[in-house]
Amino acid sequence: MGAPLDRKAQILLADLFYVNYLTKNRLCVPLNIGYISSYVDKLYGQDVEISMYKDVELLLKRIKDQQPDIVGFSFYYWNQNLNNYVVQQIRNLYGSDVLVVFGGPSVDSDEAEQLKLFNKFPEVDIFVEGEGEAGFAAIVNSALGSEGKLYESPIDCSLFIADGQLVKGEYTSINLDLSSIPSPYLNGSLDEFLVAEYMPLLQATRTCPYQCTFCVEGKERSRLRAFPLEQVKKEIDYICEWNRDRPHVVLNLAELNFGIQRQDPEIAEYLRKVADTVGYPRSVYFYQDKKFRESGKQVISALGHLNKDGLIFSLQTDHPEGVLAIKRKNLSNEMIQDGISWAKVNQVPVTTELIFGLPYETYDTMVGLLNRCVALGFDSIMVHNLFLMEGIELAREPEMERWGFHTDYRLLGNNYAMLDGTFVYEYERVVTASDYFNVDDFLNIRCLNLMFFSVFQGSFFKYFFHYVKSKDVLLASFFQEFMNPFEAEYWPEGYLQFVEEFRAAAVEELHPDLASLAAAAEQTYIANNGVAEPVRLNPYFYSRLMYRERDWIESVLLRVLENIAPHLDDAEIAEARNILELCGRLVVDLRDIKACGGEIVVEFDPNAWREDKFHQPKQSFATYEGSVSLSISDERVEMLKSFCEKETHLEDREFYFVAVETLFPRTVLFYDIDSSELESLMDENIEATVTSRPLAVPEEPSTIDALGSTPESSETEVVLTHRVSKRT
């Protein structure tokens, strides 16, 4: 922008996301730029006209139709190249006459990293550091009165290059009173996105008090602040009223630590009361406070049936040196055990998230952590690979050298598109080796990652694996055996091919540089009619396990169990076979919905076990031998038929992948199990007991054996690398 305008300045704000058949139902309202728009409009509304965009096609059309004065982009690792593509179009059309601003958590606070951003995105004029409202408002103020002197003095919370030097303004955003930001819901700014059925976001608290070095929110300048309680309640009323006829739309709480503020239990209670009155929402997605304290219990209890995801422990690692290295004050053993016990009593599912690749983490320590998490009774275990995003401390050059990080690039999820003949994509920079593990270790953890995803986040033979767990078989060890078949002549060809293809794909998805990644992704995108393989390995290979590998899956699982657990007697193996048959029958053939189902003879009550969330052993739900009936409700039948009619043109490999990606949630079993004909053997003399092993943290990493157990906590003789003889 040059001299002051004789009209309102045209400001476009973009929170771009890739819109495709897999993401279109997951789009959230652009609350971030909504706050910026409301704040700038409050200060300079008489001088500016602001429009907001989520869809890149709509934004490009607007830019081509009329030259904007300022375009501000939310800057995240999942949209940086998409943003840059739009910037190139702006420069091609209008040159330097448009002021381009990037801002978001991916802007690092380190000056060396900030300079790298200008080198990486040379067409960007200004980066905003910290929260966007104060910085962007200061930029607008400077631009409106610039008279061509925009770059003569620093701008609050902003970075730009002048005369080859980095110019930084005062960091004032942390002092911004959140009550001064008008609600973008209550002033109607987000109505167009609600009409389009974008998932609403609700934010009651800003920033994170923790400083984890693997997270973009772990900035040393963060300060926890809350929006006014009454404003939050009014937003709840507004959002719920808007969506009262759209109960399928999920409400997301844009909170990093819901339950950390004193007002959070009251917000949770109010939300549930409104939901009970209006009929919306039916479910709420959120992350509770990392430290599971009394307020965390209160918010989960207050949300009640709205909380579908239960209690989430972001454990990440328990390595004593690793915890210190990432500046994390980890959860204590007592806190974890208290949380799990509380969750079981209250029938709340409990999840943990782990990261492989953090400092000091080896293959053996990660396997040990996985086995301990299973033993503790987590209902879901999510394993992530460490990847280095702009804006995190671990991505800075000194940190990378300190830990000996080796990185490769891989395509990011479903974040790619062909725009006017140009393939645009996003990527992850994945740590595939360090001073503590090698590429083979990474690959083996990748295999475990698939299995934990399939069983715990998916619904792959859950009954069977909970039975295996109850027989003192370490699941991480079982999964490793499953993904490392030996004696090839001993196994079905389809099974060997599946494992070989997964391992090959896990290697092929990694690229040493971005040029190689881009070329491979574009090539497969074109060849596969809009699908950029290899990517999304977990859901894709999970869909194969679930739907396409029916010829061998049950026999192989049973054989692996026999090999790894020779202590099981014939009766226990027969039990396992019966459970496998049940699991197989519970898989709905989406190509032929009526092909499965019917009746099956069992010796336990599947409904009671599932309702218990598998906390107690199967023996606690033993019955007389009887049969259960499998059927699908009319509502689910219609949903599945609708999906099949819509996607019938897809080949099986894509059809089943799309199914597990879009039929939400993937953990729901489509069959209803009628167990009313079963006669229970349970009586008052049989007590169900639940045992859990303490989350043992060894004093030295060297005390962890191949199963990750400390000598004091485990008496098992099963060793991960040990190959037992097959049963004769």
Secondary structure, DSSP 4 states (H G I P E B T S, - for coil): --SPPSS-EEEEEEEEE--STTTTTSPBP-HHHHHHHHHHHHHHTTTEEEEEEEEHHHHHHHHHHS--SEEEEE--TTTHHHHHHHHHHHHHHHGGGSEEEEESTTS-SSHHHHHHHHHH-TT--EEE-SSHHHHHHHHHHHHHT-TT-TTSS--TTEEEEETTEEEE----GGG--GGGS--TTTTTTTHHHHHTTPBPEE-SEES-S---TTSTT--TT---EE--HHHHHHHHHHHHHHTTT-TTSPEEE--SSBTSSTTHHHHHHHHHHHHHHH---S-EE--B-SS--HHHHHHHHHHGGGBSS-EEEEEE---HHHHHHTT--PPPHHHHHHHHHHHHHTT--EEEEEEETSTT--HHHHHHHHHHHHHHT-SEEEEEE-B--TT-GGGSHHHHHHHT-EEEEEEEEEEEEEETTEEEEEEEEEEEE-SS--HHHHHHHHHHHHHHIIIIIS-TTHHHHHHHHHTT--HHHHHHHHTS--SGGGS-HHHHHHHHHHHHHHHHT-BSSHHHHHHHHHHHHHHTTS--SS--HHHHHHHIIIII-TTTHHHHHHHHHHHH-TT--HHHHHHHHHHHHHHHHTS--TTSTTSS-EEEEEEE-HHHHHHTTT-S-GGGGEEEEEEEEEEE-HHHHHHHHHHHHHHTTS-HHHHHHHHHHHSS-TT--SEEEE-TT--B---TT-------------SSGGG--TTS--TTT------TT--PPPP-
